[in-house]
Each structure stands twice: as C-alpha cells, then as structure tokens.
Amino acid sequence: MKPGLGTLGLRLLTGLCLGLLAVLLLLPVIALILRVPSGELFTRLGDPIVRQALVLSLEASLSATVIVILLGLPAAYLLATRDFPGKRVVEVLADLPMVLPPTVSGLALLLAFGRVGLLGHSLGLLGISLPFTTAAVVVAQAFMAAPFFLAPVRAGFAAVESRYREVAATLGASERYTFFHVLLPLSWRALVAGTAMSAARALGEFGATITFAGNLPGVTQTMPLAVYLELQNDLEAAVALSVLLLCVSFGLLLALRSARLGARFL
C-alpha cells in the first residue's frame, strides 16, 4: 500500500513540475503570438529597417557560426583527447562567456579590440577598426556563441571510445584521417547539436552586440536590437518584430534538429 501511495505522489509531483515548467516556457511564447495578427507580420516585413535588421541578423549569425565551427573544432578535439598542464583553466575560460553578463562581454571586447584596446593600435596600423561595424557584430556573436558549440562537441568527442582511434592508428591511419573519417562521423549528433545551439545563441545575441557594435540601422542593428529600439517607441511594432525573430529562431532550431534526426538513419 505504501509503495503505491509513494509512486502516486511521485507521479503527481512530476506532473505538477512539468505543468509549471510548461507554463513558464510556453505561456510567454503563446502570449507573443496571440498579441499580433498574422497580417501584421507581413506588413512589418515590408519595412526597410526591419528587412535590413533581419538580413543582417541572418548574415552575421551565419558568419559567426562558421567562425565558431572552424576555430572550435580543433579546440574541442584538443580538449577532448589531450591532457596538458592548465587544461582545467583553459576549459573554464572557454566556458566563461556562457556565465558572463553580455554587457560585460561587450565591454571586454571593446577594451580588447577598440581603438585604445590591447590590440586596437595594432589593428589601426593595418587599417582595421572593429567597433561599431558589421564585423564587430560578427565578433560579438562569435564570442558569445563559441561555448555553446565547444561544450557539446567536446563532450561528443570525449564520448567516442579511444579504442576506435587506437585501431585506426594500428592500421596506419594518420591523425588527420582518423579525425575526419572516424571521430567526426561518430560525433555527428554532438556536432549538429553544437552548431544549432551556437547559431541560435548568435542570432539572439543582444548585450555584447550593443556594447561593442552599437545600434546603427543597416550597419549593426540586428533583430534583437531593433526590438529593443521599438520597445521604447511602439509596443505593437516591438511585438511584431519579436514574433518574427521567434519564427526565425524556431525554424532554425527545427531545421537543424531535423538534420540531426536524419543523420541517425544515414
């Protein structure tokens, strides 16, 4: 009798927690969608400023994701397969942008790459000025999105049993061949998950972007920044832009998740 009551209580508690979580996660999304008529979305897409912000968001987040993948794959491989002095410190530093307030991250980028920053003078000699440019948007997004790629990919690489790499080495395969033909295929799901998370984080980045790149229409104003600007002037416009960004983010995650699921059957 008692175990049955305990099981029933656990189920009720679990159901209550799931219900509260659903309210927390779904209710704000539903509130956004119900607030704006569907026709209003297409009207807002006709606004040149909205189109510029949407295109800039997509282009910048795509560029940032590509940079994160190119730089993050070797780093994740090294952290997953090698032990070296100071490794724990490097891992903490790699994850640090996930817990830093975005405005602090933007300020750090400004002090690193700004005109009077650590590399500002050297970049100036090369004719490069990053702050308040489109390139600054990409850098800010890449900085904030990198940990969301590194963490799952590093875990995916570490989960591959070392015997597969050892067998490949025994058969004469180079480390490069083993990486591309053994490790990557076995870690495909982690790679797709990391790509999805970093792309979504880059698309929604706000604090570091506005601090490091500013909010210049057509140059650095991404969709989150456009929402912030409209929120101060026109609530309905801010809601419409928020729903547009919600649709784009949902579509991105759905597409990447579908690709991940499809990879299971390859």
C-alpha positions as CSV (number, residue, x, y, z in Angstrom):
1,M,0.0,0.0,0.0
2,K,2.7,2.5,1.0
3,P,4.9,2.0,-2.1
4,G,1.8,2.5,-4.3
5,L,1.0,5.8,-2.5
6,G,4.6,6.8,-2.8
7,T,4.5,6.1,-6.6
8,L,1.3,8.1,-6.9
9,G,2.7,11.0,-5.0
10,L,5.8,11.0,-7.2
11,R,3.7,11.0,-10.3
12,L,1.6,13.9,-9.1
13,L,4.7,15.8,-8.1
14,T,6.3,15.1,-11.5
15,G,3.1,16.2,-13.3
16,L,2.9,19.4,-11.3
17,C,6.5,20.2,-12.1
18,L,6.0,19.5,-15.8
19,G,2.9,21.7,-15.8
20,L,4.6,24.6,-14.1
21,L,7.6,24.2,-16.5
22,A,5.2,24.3,-19.5
23,V,3.6,27.5,-18.2
24,L,7.0,29.0,-17.7
25,L,8.3,28.1,-21.1
26,L,5.2,28.2,-23.3
27,L,3.0,30.9,-21.9
28,P,5.3,33.8,-22.8
29,V,5.6,32.4,-26.4
30,I,1.8,32.0,-26.7
31,A,1.3,35.5,-25.3
32,L,3.6,36.9,-28.0
33,I,1.9,35.0,-30.9
34,L,-1.6,35.9,-29.8
35,R,-0.8,39.6,-29.4
36,V,0.0,40.3,-33.1
37,P,-2.3,39.5,-36.1
38,S,-0.6,37.3,-38.7
39,G,-1.1,40.0,-41.4
40,E,0.9,42.4,-39.3
41,L,4.0,40.3,-39.7
42,F,3.9,40.6,-43.5
43,T,3.3,44.3,-43.1
44,R,6.4,44.7,-40.9
45,L,8.5,42.7,-43.4
46,G,7.8,45.4,-45.9
47,D,9.6,47.9,-43.6
48,P,13.1,48.5,-45.0
49,I,14.5,48.8,-41.5
50,V,13.0,45.5,-40.5
51,R,14.3,43.8,-43.6
52,Q,17.8,45.3,-43.0
53,A,17.8,44.1,-39.4
54,L,16.6,40.6,-40.4
55,V,19.1,40.2,-43.2
56,L,21.9,41.5,-41.0
57,S,20.9,39.1,-38.2
58,L,20.9,36.1,-40.5
59,E,24.2,37.0,-42.3
60,A,26.0,37.9,-39.1
61,S,24.9,34.8,-37.2
62,L,25.8,32.6,-40.1
63,S,29.2,34.1,-40.3
64,A,29.7,33.9,-36.6
65,T,28.6,30.2,-36.6
66,V,31.1,29.4,-39.4
67,I,33.9,31.1,-37.5
68,V,33.0,29.2,-34.3
69,I,33.0,25.9,-36.2
70,L,36.3,26.5,-37.9
71,L,38.0,27.6,-34.7
72,G,36.1,25.4,-32.3
73,L,36.6,22.0,-33.9
74,P,40.4,21.9,-33.3
75,A,39.9,23.3,-29.8
76,A,37.2,20.8,-28.9
77,Y,39.4,17.9,-30.3
78,L,42.4,19.0,-28.3
79,L,40.4,19.4,-25.1
80,A,38.7,16.1,-25.5
81,T,41.7,14.0,-26.4
82,R,44.7,15.5,-24.8
83,D,45.9,16.2,-21.2
84,F,48.2,19.1,-20.6
85,P,49.1,21.5,-17.8
86,G,46.5,24.1,-17.3
87,K,43.8,22.2,-19.1
88,R,41.1,22.9,-16.5
89,V,41.9,26.6,-16.6
90,V,41.5,26.6,-20.4
91,E,38.2,24.7,-20.1
92,V,36.9,27.3,-17.7
93,L,38.0,30.2,-19.9
94,A,36.3,28.5,-22.9
95,D,33.0,28.3,-21.0
96,L,33.3,31.7,-19.4
97,P,31.2,33.7,-21.9
98,M,28.2,31.5,-21.0
99,V,28.1,32.9,-17.5
100,L,29.4,36.4,-18.1
101,P,26.8,39.2,-18.3
102,P,26.6,40.1,-22.1
103,T,27.3,43.7,-21.4
104,V,30.5,42.8,-19.5
105,S,31.4,40.6,-22.5
106,G,30.8,43.6,-24.9
107,L,32.9,45.9,-22.7
108,A,35.7,43.3,-22.6
109,L,35.6,43.1,-26.4
110,L,35.8,46.9,-26.6
111,L,38.8,47.0,-24.3
112,A,40.5,44.3,-26.3
113,F,39.7,45.4,-29.9
114,G,38.7,49.0,-29.5
115,R,40.8,51.9,-30.7
116,V,42.5,52.2,-27.3
117,G,42.3,48.5,-26.5
118,L,45.0,45.9,-26.2
119,L,45.0,45.2,-30.0
120,G,43.4,48.5,-31.1
121,H,46.7,50.2,-32.0
122,S,48.0,47.2,-33.9
123,L,44.7,46.8,-35.8
124,G,44.7,50.5,-36.6
125,L,48.2,50.2,-38.2
126,L,46.6,47.7,-40.5
127,G,43.7,50.0,-41.3
128,I,41.3,47.9,-39.3
129,S,38.7,49.4,-37.0
130,L,36.3,46.9,-35.4
131,P,34.0,48.7,-33.0
132,F,30.6,49.9,-34.4
133,T,31.0,48.0,-37.6
134,T,29.2,44.9,-39.0
135,A,32.4,42.9,-38.3
136,A,32.0,43.9,-34.7
137,V,28.6,42.3,-34.7
138,V,30.1,39.0,-36.0
139,V,32.9,39.1,-33.4
140,A,30.5,39.7,-30.6
141,Q,28.2,36.9,-31.7
142,A,31.1,34.5,-32.2
143,F,32.4,35.3,-28.7
144,M,29.1,34.7,-27.0
145,A,28.2,31.6,-29.2
146,A,31.5,29.7,-29.0
147,P,31.0,28.0,-25.6
148,F,27.6,26.7,-26.9
149,F,29.5,24.9,-29.7
150,L,32.5,23.8,-27.7
151,A,30.7,22.2,-24.8
152,P,28.6,19.6,-26.7
153,V,31.2,18.9,-29.4
154,R,33.9,18.4,-26.7
155,A,31.6,16.0,-24.9
156,G,30.8,14.2,-28.2
157,F,34.5,13.7,-28.9
158,A,35.2,12.5,-25.4
159,A,32.4,10.0,-25.6
160,V,34.0,8.2,-28.5
161,E,35.9,5.2,-27.1
162,S,39.6,5.6,-27.5
163,R,39.9,2.1,-29.0
164,Y,38.5,3.3,-32.3
165,R,41.3,5.8,-32.6
166,E,43.8,3.2,-31.5
167,V,42.6,0.7,-34.1
168,A,42.8,3.3,-36.8
169,A,46.4,4.2,-35.7
170,T,47.2,0.4,-35.7
171,L,46.0,0.2,-39.3
172,G,48.3,3.0,-40.3
173,A,45.7,5.9,-40.4
174,S,47.1,9.3,-39.8
175,E,45.6,11.5,-37.1
176,R,44.1,13.7,-39.7
177,Y,42.4,10.8,-41.4
178,T,41.2,9.4,-38.1
179,F,39.7,12.8,-37.1
180,F,37.7,13.2,-40.4
181,H,36.8,9.6,-41.0
182,V,36.4,8.1,-37.5
183,L,35.9,10.8,-34.9
184,L,33.7,13.2,-36.8
185,P,31.2,10.5,-38.1
186,L,30.9,9.1,-34.6
187,S,30.3,12.5,-33.1
188,W,27.9,13.8,-35.7
189,R,25.0,14.3,-33.4
190,A,27.1,16.4,-31.0
191,L,28.4,18.5,-33.9
192,V,24.9,19.2,-35.1
193,A,23.7,20.0,-31.6
194,G,26.6,22.4,-31.0
195,T,26.0,24.1,-34.4
196,A,22.3,24.5,-33.6
197,M,23.0,25.9,-30.1
198,S,25.7,28.3,-31.2
199,A,23.7,29.5,-34.2
200,A,20.7,30.2,-32.1
201,R,22.8,32.0,-29.5
202,A,24.4,34.2,-32.1
203,L,21.0,35.0,-33.6
204,G,19.6,36.1,-30.3
205,E,22.7,38.0,-29.1
206,F,22.0,41.5,-27.7
207,G,24.1,42.8,-24.8
208,A,27.6,42.3,-26.2
209,T,26.5,43.5,-29.6
210,I,25.0,46.8,-28.5
211,T,28.0,47.5,-26.3
212,F,30.7,46.6,-28.8
213,A,29.0,47.3,-32.1
214,G,26.3,49.8,-31.2
215,N,22.8,50.1,-32.7
216,L,23.3,51.6,-36.2
217,P,20.4,50.8,-38.6
218,G,21.7,48.9,-41.7
219,V,25.2,48.5,-40.1
220,T,25.0,46.9,-36.7
221,Q,21.3,46.8,-35.9
222,T,20.2,43.2,-35.6
223,M,16.7,42.0,-34.9
224,P,17.1,41.9,-31.1
225,L,18.4,45.5,-31.2
226,A,15.5,46.5,-33.4
227,V,13.1,45.0,-30.9
228,Y,14.8,47.0,-28.1
229,L,14.5,50.2,-30.1
230,E,10.9,49.7,-31.0
231,L,10.0,48.8,-27.4
232,Q,10.8,52.3,-26.4
233,N,8.6,53.8,-29.2
234,D,6.0,51.4,-30.4
235,L,4.9,48.4,-28.4
236,E,3.0,46.8,-31.2
237,A,5.9,47.1,-33.6
238,A,8.2,45.5,-30.9
239,V,5.8,42.6,-30.5
240,A,5.6,42.0,-34.3
241,L,9.4,42.1,-34.5
242,S,9.7,39.7,-31.6
243,V,7.3,37.2,-33.3
244,L,9.4,37.5,-36.5
245,L,12.5,36.7,-34.5
246,L,10.7,33.9,-32.7
247,C,9.7,32.3,-36.1
248,V,13.2,32.6,-37.5
249,S,14.7,31.0,-34.4
250,F,12.1,28.3,-34.2
251,G,12.7,27.5,-37.9
252,L,16.5,27.4,-37.4
253,L,16.3,25.0,-34.5
254,L,13.7,22.8,-36.2
255,A,15.8,22.6,-39.4
256,L,19.0,21.7,-37.5
257,R,17.1,19.2,-35.3
258,S,15.6,17.6,-38.4
259,A,19.1,17.3,-39.8
260,R,20.3,15.7,-36.6
261,L,17.4,13.2,-36.6
262,G,18.0,12.4,-40.2
263,A,21.7,11.8,-39.5
264,R,20.7,8.9,-37.3
265,F,19.5,7.0,-40.3
266,L,22.5,7.7,-42.6
